[in-house]
Amino acid sequence: MENKRLLFLQSFIGKHFTGSPSPFAHWLNGKVISVEEKAVQFEFEIRKEMTNPVGMLHGGVTAGMIDDCIGVNFMVLGLEKFYPTINLYIDYFNPVFENQTVIVTTKLEKLGKTIINIKAEVTNKNTSKIVAQASANLALSDFKIPS
């Protein structure tokens, strides 16, 4: 069976993902680097409005990037029901500054009947240092995903 969501997202490889219905995703302005059924990779350029008072990437924005990419990773699985995030655990390791770029990579770890686990890693493209690592669980809901 053809996975239309996967094919749709793959059409954005090398481009900013303007196809998201999320205003927050548009604000993040991520560029799609790679898309597979069980993993996605996005690139984000750090703008001044994404930083905290000392000029580092704000942890909440980092969390938003991770959560948005995890959501995309979930969507390309082609499931019929929505699985909202029930927890998101993040370890922060190194700072990122304005005008630098981060790569967010997510990977499906476990697809259960009611729980999905997805891992994420954020890397500073300029320094190759790991910025953050995360793990999230998503739980089956009764909501059908619109076509």
N, C-alpha and C positions, 0 to 999 in steps of 0.2 A: 504494500500500500504506500502510495506517495505521501511524503510528509511535507505538506504545503508550507508550514511555518518554518521548517528548516530551509527549504528552497528560497523562501522569501528573505530570510535573514542572510543567507549566502549571497544574495544579489547585492548586498551592501558591503561585501568584503573590499577593503581599501577605501571606504567612504564613511562619512559620518552617518550614524543611524538615525535618519530622519523619519523612519517608518514606525517609530514607537508611539503608542497612544498616550504616553506619560509626559506631562509638561516638565517634570523633574528630570527625566532622561534627556529631554531636549536641552535643558539648562546645563546638564553635565557635558553634553556634546561629544559623546564617545564615538570613536572610529572603530569599525569592526575590522579586526585583524584576521581572525579565523573562526570558523563555525563547524562543529561536528555535532552529531546527535547527543554526545555525552560530554562535550566540552566547548567552551567559547572563550575568546580572547578579545578584549577591547583595549584601546589606547585613549588616554585622557591627558590633555594639556592643562597644566595647572595655571589658573588665572588668579589675579589678585583677590577677587571676591570669594575664592575658595580657601583663602588662608586665614589663620588665626591672628591675634594681635602682634605676634612676634615674627610673622611672615612665613610660617610653616603651613603645609596643607592641614586643614582642620580635620580632626579625627572623625567628626560627624559626616563630613563630605566623603572621606575615605570609606566610611561605613555605607554611605549612600551609593557610592560606586560599586562596592562589593554586592550590596543587596540588589541593585539594578541588574548587574551581570548574572547573579544567581537566578533572578527572575527570568532573564532571557534564556539561560541554560535550561531552566524548567520548561519554558514554553516550547523549545525546539524538541522536547521529548515526544510531542505529538499526543499528549494525553487528553482525554475528554473532560475530566473534572479539574477544578482549580485546587492547588495545594498552597495555601498561604504559609509564609514563614512563621514558625512558632518560636524559634530562637536563633540568635546570631551571636556567635562568640568570636571575638577578634583579639589577636595579639598584635601590638604595634611595636616595631623594632627600630626603624630609622626615619628621619624626617625627609620631607620633599619640599621644595621651595617654588615660588612663582617662576614661570617660564620653563620649568622642568616638565617631564612627561612620565606618566606611570602606565604600566601594562597590568591589567587585571585579567587573570586567568582563572576560570572556574572549571571544575570537573565533577561529574556525577560519581559519587562513591557507592551509594546503595539506593536502589529503587525497590522499596517494599510495597506491600499492598496498601498500607495507610501512611507510611512515613518515607520521605525521600531525604537523603543526606547528600549535600553538595559542599565541596571544599573550595577555597579560593586563596589565591596568592597575589599580592600586589608588589610589583617590582619597579624600582626607579630606573627608567630607561637610560638616564644620563650617567648613573653611577653603577648600575647592575646590582645594587643592594636591595635586599628584601625590605619592603616598607611595612608590610603587614601580612598575616596569615589568618584565615577565618574558616569556620565550620558552621553550617546552618542546617537546621531540620525544617522540613516543610510537611504539613499534615493534610491529608485528604479532607476536602470539604464537600458539601452537597451542591456547590455552584458549578454549573456547566460553563466551559470556556466558549465564548462566542466565536463563530467561524471567521 
